[in-house]
Amino acid sequence: MVPQWLARPIAVGGLVFFVDALVYSAYRYMSPFGVEHAGAVDARRIVFDAALFSVFALHHSVFSRDRIRKRLTRIVGALERSVYVWIASVLFVAVCAWWQPIAGAAWRMDQPAAAWTLRAAQLAGVWLAVRSAMAIDLLELAGIRQIWRVRKDPPDLPEFKTSGPYKWVRHPIYLGWFLMIFAVPHMTMTRFVFAVTSSLYLLIAIPFEERSLRHTSSGAYDRYMREVRWKLLPHVY
């Protein structure tokens, strides 16, 4: 087990690094990924990028298994969630840093009205993601609260809010992500492959994530699903 005096800075450092990883990914998407490259589309680069993102996705899939989480808890104790955050942040930085540029563009909106509409939708996505993140317990997700309550027994049962964006859809952060990455006037193929790959990962992950939440929340998530019917888009999905 990691001693308490060392666990706390590790957990706080994980949260700081997670935020840094998000800032770095935003920079990469808005700047290097936004450069349109000349030439023909190289399928090998698309395959490399997809494989690179699959490593990140595989990490999430492995660490979400109860058996793996219990085994990791026996090794690092209350730092189990923080270890996940650290590894996820490292992998996400690696994905953004090693992402291969793809030639061409999926679309380019030069009309001012269309460009401003997309920018407004992108800002709405940023607001939605931030607002949704503020509505949940970020310290819990980052693994910090687990360190401070290490002697608290038993842990509180999870609560699922039906206020703010969470009263519209069950995964508003994901909806915000879709708006952020797709609502751009200049969609280079580099951006497009990243947007499609990450979106497919989220769409595939949602059913597994909800199954895990239903299994571990003692019926709380089932009640939340009855109150909030839609996953991503109201009256659609």
N, C-alpha and C positions, 0 to 999 in steps of 0.2 A: 504494500500500500504506500502511496505517496503521502509524506507528512503534510499536515494542515498548513504549516507556514510556507511550504513550497507550492501546494495545490492552488492557493488563492491567486498568486501572480501568474501561474500558468493559465488559469481560467480567464482572468482579466486580459491577459495577452492574447488569448484566443479570440475574444470579442473584438479587440482592437485590430487584429490581423484580418478578421472577417470583414470588418468595415473597410479596411484598406484594400482587400481583394475586390470588393464591390466597386470602389472608386476606380481601381485600376481597370476593371472590366469595362466600366463606363467610358473611360478614356480610350481604351483600345477600340471599342465599338464606334465611338464618335469620330475618332481621328484616323488611325491606320486602317481600320476596316472600311472607312468611308472613301478611301482612295480607289478610283476605278483603274484597273490594270488592262492594258491592251493585250491582244492575242486571243487564242482559242482557249476554251474551257478545258482544263486538264482534269480528267476523271480521277487520276491517281491522287491528286491533291484533295479532291472531295472525299475519297475513300480514307485518306490519312486523317482529315479533319473529323470525319464521322467516327473513326476508330479512337481518335484522341478524346472526343467527348464521351465515348462509350466507357472509357476507363473511369472518368468522373462518375458516370451513371452507375457503373458496377460497384463503385465504392459505396454509394448511397444504398444500393440494393443489399449489399452484404451487411452493412452496419445496421440496417433496419430489422434484421432477423433477431428474434428474441434470444436464440442460442448464442449468437455472437455477442450481443449486448451483455448477457449474463456472464459470459466468459471474460469479456473485457472488464466488467465491473469487479470481478474477483482479482484482477491484476492491478487496476488503477483506482478502484473505489469510486468515489463520487466524481472523479474526473472523466468518467465514461463519456458523457456528452461533450465535454470540452475537447477530448481527444478526437471525437468525430468532427467538431468544428475546425480544429487545427488542420486535419487531413483534408477536409473538404475545401478549405481556403487555399491550401497549397496546390491542390489539384486544379482548382478553378483558375488560379493565377497561371499555372502551367498551360492550361487549355488556351487561355487568351494570348499568352506569350508565344506559343508555338503554332498557333493557328495559321495555316497556309493561305496566302492570298489566292483568290480565284478571279480569272479574267472576266471582264464584261459587267453588265448591270441588268438587274431584273426590271427596274423601271427608274425613270427620272422625271419628276414633276417640276417643270420649269415655270408653269403658270403661278403667279404669286398667290392667288386665292387657294389653289390646291395645296401649294407648299405650306402656307400658313395653317390651313385646316389640319394637315398631317402633324405639323409641329404642335398645334394645340392638343391634338389627340395624344401625342407623345408626352406632353407635360401632364395631361390628365392621367396617363399611366404612371408617371412618377409620383404624382399626388396620391393616387390610389394605393400604390405599393407602400409608400411611406406612412400614409394614414392607417392602412391595415396593419402594418408592422407595429405602430404605436398602440394599437388596440389590444395587442396580445402581450404576453410576458416575454420580452426579449431576453431578460436575464435568465429565465428558465431555458429558453431555446439555446442560448449561448453556453449553458452549463455553469453559470456563475451562482445562481441561486441554490443549486444542488450542493455547492461547497459550503455555503453559509448555513444550510440547514442539515448538515451531515449527521447531527445527533437528533434530529427531529424524527419521531417515529409514531405513527406511520406518516408518509407523505400525503399531502392534500390530493384529493381526487381532481382530475382536470376539469376545467370549466370551458365551455364553448359559448362565446358571446354571440348575441343576436342583435347587436347594436352596430351603428356605423356601417362600413362596407360589408360586414359579416351578416347583416340582415338581408342583403341583396343576393349574394352568392357565397358558397362555402369556401372558395379559394380566391379571394379578391387579390391577393399578392400575385398569383399566377396570371390573373387577368391583366393586372398592371404591367407585368412583364411582357405579355403579348403586345400590348399597346406601345410600350417603350421600344421594342425591337422591330416592329413592323411599320409603325407610323413614322416613316422617314421619307422625305421627298426624293432623296437619291439612294436607292437600294442597290448598292453594288452586289455583285455575286458573292463576294467575301462575306458581306453582311447577311445576304439571303441564306446562304448555306448555314451560317451560325444560327440565324433566327429559326429556320426550319428544324434543324437538328435539336436545338434546345427545346423548342415547342413540342416536338414529338416525344422527347424524353418526359416532359411534364405531363402530357396527355396520357402516356403509358403509366406514369408513376401514380397518378391520382387514384385509380381504383385500389392499388396496393396500399397506398398511404391510408385511405379511408378504411380499408379492411383492418389494418393494424390499429387504427384509432378506435374502431368499434370493439376490437378484441381487448384493448387495454384500458378502456374508459368506464367500465362497469355500467354500460347503458347510456352514458352521458352523450356520446356522439350519436347514438341512434335517435335520441330525443332531439338533438340539434338537426339531424337530417330531416326529421318530420317537420320541424319549424322552418327550415330553410331548404327548399326543394332543389334549387338549381346549383350546379357545381361551378360553372364559369360565366354563363350568359343567362340572365333572367328570361324565362319563357322559351329558351332554346336548348340549353344543355346544363 
